[in-house]
Structure formats: C-alpha cells, structure tokens
C-alpha cells in the first residue's frame, strides 16, 4: 500500500483551496463587474442618446425625409454627432425614422465602414422594429438591447425619441456600443484580478505551509522517528526522550508519548518477570503432571501372566494435574485391590490431596484390612488437620480371583456398573457411606458381588455423566449405559476408549471442566 507524506497532502490541500478561491473569486468578480459595467454603459448610452435627441430640431425631420436634401443645419448636426462619436466609446451614432417594414436614415456616423447616407433605407436588425414600435407608442423602457447581427456582430444598443415643437415623436436616436470592446475590458480586468489574487494566495500559502511544517509536520515526523527508535531503546534500557516545544496539543502529545514510553518500559520489565515466573510454574506443572501420571498404573496389560482377568483404566485431568485417581494392585496372589476416587476441587490442591489419599489407602490395603476398615482408617487420618476442608469420594473393592467374589465399600462415590456375560450393563446401586475427610469416626458398610466368567465390572468418576456440551447438556448416566451397551466390547481397553471417544464427540468444542476417570475389569470366559 502506497503512503503519502503529510507535507505533500498539505501542499495538495492548499493548492486545491487556492484553485477554489481563485475560481470563486473570478466568477464573483465576473458576475459583479459585468453587472456594474452594463449598468454604467446603460447610463452612458442613454445619456448620449437623450443628448442627441435634445440637440436635434425635430421640426426639420419631415423636410429631410420629403426632400432628401442636406443643408447647413444638417451638416452641423452631422459634425456634432461625428465629434460625439469620436470622443466616446460609441461605435455608431444614428438618427432614423421607422417606415413600414424598414427604417430610413437621417444621420448616421460610425468608427468603421457601413455609415448610411441621408434617405438610405434598410431592414431592421433583430428586435429593432419592435423597439421602434414601443418608442412611438410610448411603451419603451430604457434598457440596453444586445443583438447579434451578421454584418456588425454583437451590438449593445440604446434608443431615445426625437420630438418636434409640438411634442410629437418624429424620429429615433440610436446609440450602438461594441460588445467585443466591453468583453475585452472585462477580460483585462479579470486577468489583472486573477494575477493579483494568485500572487496574494501564493504568498499566504507559502507562509501557511511554513507554519504547518514547523508546528505540525516536523513535530509529527519526530514523533514518528521516535516511535521507530523506541523498541531499540526499550531493549537496551537506555533513557529515551523526544523534545518538542510547540506550546499546543502536539507538545502535549509528545509529553504523553514520553510518559507512555516510561510506563511501557516498566510494564515490559514486569511482564518479563511474570513471564519467567509463569514459565517456571508451567515447567513445574509439567513435572507434576508427569509425576501424577507415573503414580497411576499405566502399563497395559497390567498382569500379562494372569489369564483369569483383564483390566484397563484411564484418567484425563481437566487441568494440568487432576484430583481423580484410580489404582489396582495385587495384595497377594489371589486378591486384587481396585480403587477409584474423586477429590473435591481441581488443580494442584486436589492433586496433593489425591496423592495423600492414594498412599494411605494402598498402605492400609497392603496391611490386609477389609475395604470398610480401610475407608474408616483413612477417613480419620484425612480428617486430621484438614483446614482446607477438602474431601474425596472413593469406591474400594477386593476381588478374590479364585472365587470371583468382590468385597466392596462406597464412600459417596458413583454406582458401579456390571454386565453379566451375554447381557447389558446395569447400575449396581450399592450402599453409600459418607465421603472421606468429611467427618471423623464414620462407619462404612461392606457388600459383596459375585463375578462369573465373561462378566465385566465398570467404575467411573462423576466426570463421565457430568460431561457438558456447549448447550449445557449433560452426557448423563443413561447415555453412558447406552454407549457401553452399544459398543458391545468385551475388551476393557476398547470399552474405556470407546466411551471416552463418545464423550469427546458429545462435548465438542466445549471446555472440559471435570476430570474423567474410568476403570474396567473383565473376568475371562474360561474362568471357573
């Protein structure tokens, strides 16, 4: 994109303004001068016409028409008219008498050829007959009549009646002015005015441009240069200042610019500190995320040497680190511990609480305590010094591999889902106890489930049914069961991953606001 300098724009604007002023001035002068000149010529022409009409003896007119003979008086009037015409700007001075469709000349003098002798008859010029009729009927109004004749060109004419001693009109005095002469005078006057106005405007334009250049263009150009240099000064932390002394808004702008520079440099300094701190926190969160992921069983198949069952689990945190967790481990060769939990809150506090809870549960389970006893012990431990008032929901079970018996306890967690071989997933509405870390000395009731060959157990956190799309619609427990049954997968990994993909499609572009954790255990078909 082409950019135009401010100075060029200012010059272009001044030039256009000058042209407009000159044209408007010329047009105004043309109209005004022409009007005044025509008014002046009107007065002069009619004064000459009336003077000649007063000078001529009207009683002699008829004898000249009848006899067509010149005498001393005739020649006296001829000299008077000739001298008057020669001493003025008049082109023609004539006296004539209307006669039917023609006019008859009595006297005619002029500055060029075409002067008519006594008794010469001639057709009227355009409008002449009408004017003659108006004069002889006393309806003529004094005004210059402009006509264009093929022989004489543009002529401005004025007329006055010649009266006899009885007051009767006997002839007409005609005075003709040359329009080219009038136009030439106007042209010369306009040229003089235009040159004068142009000279004055040129001087004023120069002075105004110098003023604009000094007080606007140059300061703005300095600000522009200062803006380009500012980045380098910010990086080098050198003192930077632009000095502009115009005593107006431009100077205020430069002061604001200097203040902005100082504030921007301070902001960048603070931003670099914040950015460094943010990068440090981000790096630590990455490490925390890796540590949390390493704490959860993530190698599958988890027990490749055990053909009696297959297990798979996944955890997708809503933030860098999450509060959900799952765990499974062999207490001994015949007992498998299963844990899934959801800590209140999100982020680092929930992750720390999750680590403590997971560690306490595993320690208690490895000591051989039952699920209910483990929850009671861990609950009391978590209640100690829980100033943050956090809590955790837990589903805890021990799967006896040889018999298929599952002994479980539920501390405020979601209902597990079970699919019998050849059937569909259904919720097992087990007895719920209070959440861990909610109240000391809480008791948790245990219950038992029998898993047979081909049966599948599925447990999850509330992030699954409470997944929300952009329209604030929940995924829901019913849709979860429908998806699990529709997939009809017997492999725990495919089951969990298929459900996660369906949740992702449902949520779409909406933000995930809760951790999503799932665990599935399937008993082998040949299991007895």
C-alpha positions in Angstrom: 0.0 0.0 0.0 1.4 3.4 -1.0 1.7 6.0 1.7 1.7 9.8 1.0 3.7 12.1 3.1 1.8 14.6 5.3 3.7 17.5 3.7 2.6 16.5 0.2 -1.0 16.2 1.4 -0.8 19.6 3.0 0.5 21.2 -0.2 -2.1 19.4 -2.3 -4.8 20.6 0.1 -3.5 24.2 -0.1 -3.3 24.0 -3.9 -6.9 22.8 -4.2 -8.0 25.5 -1.8 -6.2 28.1 -3.8 -7.8 27.0 -7.1 -11.2 27.0 -5.5 -10.7 30.5 -4.1 -9.4 31.9 -7.4 -12.2 30.3 -9.4 -14.9 31.5 -7.0 -13.3 35.0 -6.8 -13.1 35.2 -10.6 -16.7 34.1 -11.0 -17.9 36.5 -8.4 -16.0 39.4 -10.0 -17.1 38.4 -13.5 -20.8 38.5 -12.5 -20.5 41.6 -10.4 -18.2 43.5 -12.8 -20.3 42.6 -15.8 -23.4 43.8 -14.0 -21.9 47.1 -12.9 -20.3 47.7 -16.3 -23.5 47.0 -18.1 -25.3 49.4 -15.8 -22.6 52.0 -16.4 -22.8 51.5 -20.2 -26.6 51.7 -20.0 -26.4 55.1 -18.3 -23.8 56.4 -20.7 -25.5 55.1 -23.8 -28.9 56.6 -22.8 -27.3 59.9 -21.8 -25.7 60.2 -25.3 -29.0 59.2 -27.0 -31.0 61.7 -25.0 -28.4 64.4 -25.6 -28.5 64.0 -29.3 -32.3 63.8 -29.2 -32.4 67.1 -27.4 -29.9 68.7 -29.7 -31.8 67.9 -33.0 -34.6 70.1 -34.2 -37.5 67.7 -34.7 -39.4 70.1 -36.9 -36.7 69.7 -39.7 -37.0 65.9 -39.8 -40.0 65.8 -42.2 -38.4 68.1 -44.7 -35.3 65.9 -44.9 -37.5 62.8 -45.4 -39.5 64.6 -48.1 -36.7 66.4 -50.0 -33.7 64.2 -49.2 -31.5 67.3 -49.4 -28.7 68.3 -47.0 -28.4 71.9 -45.8 -26.2 73.7 -43.4 -28.1 72.6 -40.3 -28.0 69.0 -41.5 -24.2 69.3 -41.8 -24.0 71.0 -38.4 -25.8 68.0 -36.7 -23.6 65.6 -38.7 -20.5 67.2 -37.3 -22.0 67.2 -33.8 -22.7 63.5 -34.0 -19.4 62.7 -35.5 -17.4 64.6 -32.8 -19.5 63.0 -30.1 -18.9 59.5 -31.5 -15.2 60.1 -32.0 -14.7 61.4 -28.4 -16.5 58.4 -26.8 -16.6 54.6 -26.9 -19.6 54.6 -29.2 -19.4 52.6 -32.4 -22.3 54.1 -34.2 -24.5 57.2 -33.7 -27.6 57.3 -35.9 -31.0 59.0 -36.3 -33.7 57.2 -38.3 -37.4 57.2 -39.0 -39.5 54.0 -39.0 -41.2 53.5 -42.3 -43.4 50.4 -42.8 -41.1 47.4 -42.7 -37.9 49.4 -43.0 -36.1 52.3 -41.3 -35.0 55.5 -43.2 -31.7 57.0 -42.1 -31.5 60.8 -41.5 -28.0 60.9 -39.9 -25.5 58.0 -39.4 -21.9 58.2 -38.2 -19.5 55.5 -37.1 -15.9 54.4 -36.5 -15.9 52.0 -39.4 -17.3 51.4 -42.8 -21.1 51.0 -43.2 -22.2 54.6 -42.5 -25.5 55.2 -44.3 -26.3 58.5 -46.2 -29.5 60.6 -45.8 -32.6 58.7 -47.0 -31.0 55.3 -47.0 -33.5 52.5 -46.4 -32.6 49.4 -44.5 -34.2 46.4 -42.9 -34.4 46.4 -39.1 -31.8 44.4 -37.1 -33.3 41.7 -34.8 -35.8 43.3 -32.4 -35.4 46.8 -34.0 -38.9 47.1 -35.4 -40.4 46.0 -32.1 -38.4 48.7 -30.2 -39.3 51.4 -32.7 -43.0 50.5 -32.2 -42.6 50.7 -28.4 -40.9 54.1 -28.7 -43.7 55.6 -30.9 -46.4 54.1 -28.7 -44.7 55.4 -25.5 -44.3 51.8 -24.1 -40.5 51.7 -24.3 -38.5 51.1 -21.1 -34.9 52.3 -21.2 -32.6 49.3 -21.3 -29.6 48.2 -23.4 -30.7 45.8 -26.1 -28.0 43.2 -27.0 -28.3 41.8 -30.5 -26.2 39.8 -32.9 -26.1 41.0 -36.5 -24.4 39.0 -39.3 -22.8 42.2 -40.5 -21.9 44.1 -37.3 -21.6 41.2 -34.8 -22.7 41.7 -31.1 -24.1 45.2 -30.6 -25.5 46.8 -27.4 -28.0 49.5 -28.4 -29.8 52.3 -26.6 -32.6 54.5 -28.1 -34.3 57.9 -27.4 -37.1 59.6 -29.2 -36.7 62.9 -31.2 -39.7 65.3 -30.6 -40.9 68.2 -32.7 -42.0 71.5 -31.3 -45.5 70.1 -30.7 -44.1 67.2 -28.6 -44.8 64.6 -31.3 -42.3 61.8 -31.9 -40.8 62.2 -35.4 -37.5 60.2 -35.2 -35.4 57.9 -33.1 -31.8 58.4 -32.0 -29.8 55.1 -31.8 -26.5 54.6 -30.0 -24.5 51.4 -30.6 -21.8 50.0 -28.3 -19.4 47.3 -29.4 -19.8 44.2 -27.2 -16.3 42.9 -28.0 -15.0 46.1 -26.6 -17.0 45.5 -23.4 -15.8 41.9 -23.2 -12.2 42.9 -23.8 -12.3 45.4 -21.0 -13.8 42.7 -18.7 -11.2 40.2 -19.7 -8.3 42.6 -19.0 -9.8 43.4 -15.6 -10.3 39.7 -14.8 -6.7 38.9 -15.8 -5.4 41.7 -13.5 -7.6 40.5 -10.6 -6.6 36.8 -11.1 -2.9 37.6 -11.1 -3.3 39.8 -8.0 -5.3 37.2 -6.1 -3.0 34.4 -7.2 0.1 36.3 -6.0 -1.6 37.1 -2.6 -2.7 33.5 -2.2 0.7 32.1 -3.2 2.3 34.2 -0.5 -0.2 33.2 2.1 0.1 29.5 1.0 3.8 29.7 1.5 3.6 31.3 4.9 0.8 28.9 6.0 2.8 25.9 4.7 5.9 27.1 6.7 3.7 27.4 9.7 2.2 23.9 9.3 5.6 22.4 8.5 7.2 23.9 11.7 4.3 23.4 14.1 2.7 20.2 12.9 4.5 18.2 10.2 8.0 18.4 11.7 6.9 17.5 15.3 4.8 14.6 14.0 7.7 13.4 11.9 9.9 13.5 15.0 7.3 11.5 16.9 7.2 9.0 14.1 11.0 8.6 14.2 10.9 8.3 17.9 8.3 5.6 17.7 10.6 3.6 15.4 13.6 4.1 17.8 11.5 3.3 20.9 11.8 -0.5 20.6 15.5 -0.5 20.5 15.6 1.9 23.5 13.3 -0.4 25.4 15.5 -3.4 24.7 18.7 -1.6 25.7 17.0 0.2 28.6 18.6 3.4 27.6 16.9 6.7 28.5 14.7 7.9 25.7 13.0 11.2 25.3 11.7 13.3 22.4 11.8 17.1 22.8 9.0 19.1 21.1 8.2 22.7 22.0 5.2 23.9 20.1 3.1 25.1 23.0 0.0 23.3 21.8 -1.6 19.8 21.6 1.4 18.5 19.7 3.6 19.2 22.6 1.1 17.6 25.0 1.2 14.6 22.7 5.0 14.3 22.9 4.7 14.5 26.7 2.1 11.8 26.7 4.4 9.8 24.4 7.3 10.1 26.8 5.0 9.1 29.7 3.8 6.1 27.7 7.4 5.1 26.9 8.2 5.1 30.7 5.1 3.1 31.5 5.7 0.7 28.7 9.2 0.0 29.7 8.1 -0.6 33.3 5.3 -2.9 32.0 7.7 -4.9 29.9 10.0 -5.3 32.8 7.2 -6.6 35.0 5.9 -8.7 32.1 9.3 -10.4 31.7 9.3 -11.2 35.5 5.8 -12.5 35.2 6.6 -14.5 32.1 9.6 -16.0 33.7 7.6 -17.0 36.8 4.8 -18.4 34.6 7.3 -20.4 32.6 8.8 -21.7 35.9 5.3 -22.6 37.2 4.5 -24.2 33.8 7.6 -26.3 33.9 6.8 -27.4 37.5 3.3 -28.3 36.5 4.6 -30.4 33.6 6.8 -32.2 36.1 3.8 -32.6 38.5 1.7 -33.9 35.6 4.4 -36.5 34.8 4.8 -37.4 38.5 1.0 -37.9 38.9 0.8 -40.0 35.7 3.7 -42.1 36.9 1.9 -42.7 40.2 -1.0 -44.4 38.4 -0.7 -47.8 36.8 -0.2 -47.0 33.1 1.4 -50.2 31.6 -1.2 -52.5 30.0 -1.8 -55.3 30.0 -1.1 -54.8 33.7 -0.8 -58.5 34.6 0.1 -60.4 31.4 0.9 -63.5 33.4 -2.7 -63.7 34.9 -5.1 -65.2 32.4 -8.0 -65.1 34.8 -8.9 -61.5 34.2 -8.1 -58.4 32.2 -8.1 -54.8 33.5 -7.8 -51.3 32.0 -8.1 -47.8 33.3 -7.6 -44.2 32.2 -7.6 -40.7 33.8 -8.0 -37.4 31.8 -7.5 -34.4 34.1 -9.4 -31.1 33.4 -6.3 -29.1 34.2 -2.5 -29.9 34.2 -3.0 -32.1 37.2 -6.2 -33.6 38.5 -7.9 -34.8 41.7 -9.3 -38.1 40.3 -7.2 -41.2 40.6 -7.5 -45.0 40.1 -5.4 -47.8 41.4 -5.2 -51.5 41.2 -2.6 -53.9 42.7 -2.2 -57.5 43.9 -2.5 -57.8 47.7 -1.4 -61.4 47.3 -1.6 -64.0 44.6 -5.4 -64.4 45.0 -6.6 -60.9 45.9 -6.7 -57.8 43.6 -7.4 -54.4 45.1 -9.5 -52.0 43.0 -9.7 -48.2 43.8 -11.3 -45.3 42.0 -11.7 -41.9 43.7 -12.6 -38.2 43.1 -11.1 -35.4 45.2 -13.1 -32.2 45.6 -11.7 -29.3 43.6 -9.2 -29.3 40.8 -5.6 -28.5 40.1 -2.6 -28.7 42.4 -4.5 -28.8 45.8 -6.7 -31.6 44.6 -3.6 -33.4 43.2 -1.8 -33.2 46.5 -4.8 -34.4 48.4 -5.1 -37.2 45.9 -1.5 -38.3 46.5 -2.1 -38.5 50.2 -5.4 -40.4 49.9 -3.9 -42.9 47.4 -0.9 -43.6 49.5 -3.0 -44.1 52.7 -5.4 -46.4 51.0 -2.7 -48.6 49.5 -0.8 -48.8 52.8 -3.9 -49.9 54.6 -4.9 -52.4 51.9 -1.4 -54.0 51.9 -1.7 -54.5 55.6 -4.7 -56.8 55.0 -7.6 -54.7 56.2 -11.0 -55.0 54.6 -12.4 -52.3 52.4 -14.7 -50.9 55.0 -12.0 -50.9 57.7 -9.6 -49.2 55.2 -12.1 -46.4 54.5 -12.7 -45.9 58.2 -9.0 -45.6 59.0 -8.1 -43.4 56.0 -11.1 -41.1 56.8 -9.9 -40.5 60.3 -6.3 -39.8 59.0 -7.6 -37.3 56.4 -9.8 -35.5 58.9 -6.7 -34.6 60.9 -5.6 -31.0 60.1 -7.9 -30.7 57.1 -8.1 -26.9 57.3 -8.7 -26.7 53.5 -11.9 -28.7 54.2 -11.4 -30.9 51.2 -13.0 -34.3 50.8 -12.8 -37.4 48.5 -15.3 -39.9 47.2 -14.0 -43.5 47.0 -15.1 -46.8 45.6 -12.9 -49.5 47.1 -13.0 -53.3 46.5 -11.0 -56.5 46.8 -11.5 -59.0 44.0 -10.9 -62.6 45.1 -9.6 -64.1 41.9 -10.1 -67.8 42.7 -13.8 -67.4 43.6 -14.9 -64.3 41.7 -16.2 -62.7 44.9 -15.9 -58.9 45.1 -16.0 -57.3 48.6 -16.5 -53.5 48.2 -17.3 -50.3 50.2 -18.5 -47.0 48.8 -17.6 -43.6 50.3 -20.1 -41.3 48.5 -18.9 -42.4 45.0 -20.8 -43.2 41.8 -22.7 -46.6 41.5 -20.6 -49.2 39.7 -22.0 -50.8 36.5 -21.9 -54.6 35.9 -22.5 -56.6 32.7 -23.2 -60.3 33.0 -22.0 -62.4 30.2 -24.3 -62.1 27.3 -26.3 -59.3 29.0 -26.2 -55.5 29.3 -24.6 -53.1 31.7 -26.7 -52.1 34.6 -26.0 -50.0 37.7 -25.4 -51.8 40.9 -27.0 -49.4 43.5 -24.7 -50.3 46.4 -25.0 -48.7 49.9 -23.3 -45.3 50.1 -21.3 -44.1 53.0 -20.2 -40.5 53.8 -17.3 -39.0 51.8 -13.7 -39.4 53.2 -12.4 -36.4 55.2 -15.9 -35.2 55.8 -16.5 -36.4 59.4 -14.4 -38.4 61.8 -15.3 -41.9 63.0 -17.6 -42.6 60.1 -18.6 -46.2 59.5 -18.6 -47.7 56.0 -20.7 -50.8 55.1 -19.3 -53.5 53.0 -21.1 -55.6 50.4 -20.3 -58.5 48.1 -20.7 -59.1 44.4 -20.2 -62.3 42.5 -18.4 -62.1 39.2 -18.5 -65.0 36.9 -16.8 -66.0 33.7 -17.3 -63.3 31.0 -18.7 -60.7 33.4 -17.5 -57.1 33.3 -17.2 -54.5 36.1 -17.1 -50.8 35.2 -16.4 -48.0 37.7 -16.0 -44.3 36.9 -16.0 -40.8 38.4 -18.7 -38.1 38.1 -16.8 -36.5 35.2 -18.3 -39.1 32.9 -22.1 -38.5 33.4 -21.5 -34.8 34.1 -19.6 -34.1 30.9 -21.3 -31.0 29.3 -21.6 -29.8 25.8 -21.8 -26.2 24.6 -25.5 -26.1 25.2 -25.0 -27.0 28.8 -26.5 -30.5 28.3 -25.1 -33.4 30.4 -23.8 -36.6 29.0 -25.8 -38.4 31.7 -25.7 -41.9 33.3 -28.4 -43.2 30.8 -26.3 -42.1 27.8 -23.3 -43.7 29.4 -25.0 -47.1 29.8 -26.4 -46.9 26.3 -22.9 -46.2 24.9 -21.4 -49.1 26.9 -24.0 -51.5 25.7 -23.9 -50.2 22.1 -20.2 -50.8 21.9 -20.6 -54.4 23.0 -16.8 -54.6 23.5 -15.5 -57.4 25.8 -12.0 -56.0 25.8 -11.7 -53.5 28.8 -9.4 -51.2 26.9 -11.7 -50.9 23.9 -14.6 -50.4 26.2 -13.0 -47.5 28.1 -11.5 -45.8 25.0 -14.8 -46.2 23.1 -16.7 -44.5 25.8 -14.1 -41.6 26.0 -14.4 -41.1 22.3 -18.2 -40.8 22.5 -17.8 -38.3 25.4 -15.5 -36.2 23.3 -17.9 -36.2 20.3 -20.7 -35.2 22.6 -18.8 -32.3 24.3 -17.4 -31.0 21.0 -15.6 -27.6 21.4 -16.9 -27.1 25.0 -14.3 -26.9 27.7 -13.7 -29.9 29.9 -14.4 -28.8 33.5 -14.0 -32.0 35.4 -11.6 -34.9 35.5 -12.7 -38.1 33.6 -11.6 -41.3 35.1 -12.7 -44.9 34.2 -11.7 -48.5 35.2 -13.0 -51.7 33.8 -12.3 -55.3 34.9 -13.4 -58.4 32.9 -13.4 -61.9 34.1 -12.0 -64.4 31.5 -14.5 -66.6 29.7 -12.8 -69.9 30.8 -12.7 -68.7 34.4 -14.2 -71.3 36.9 
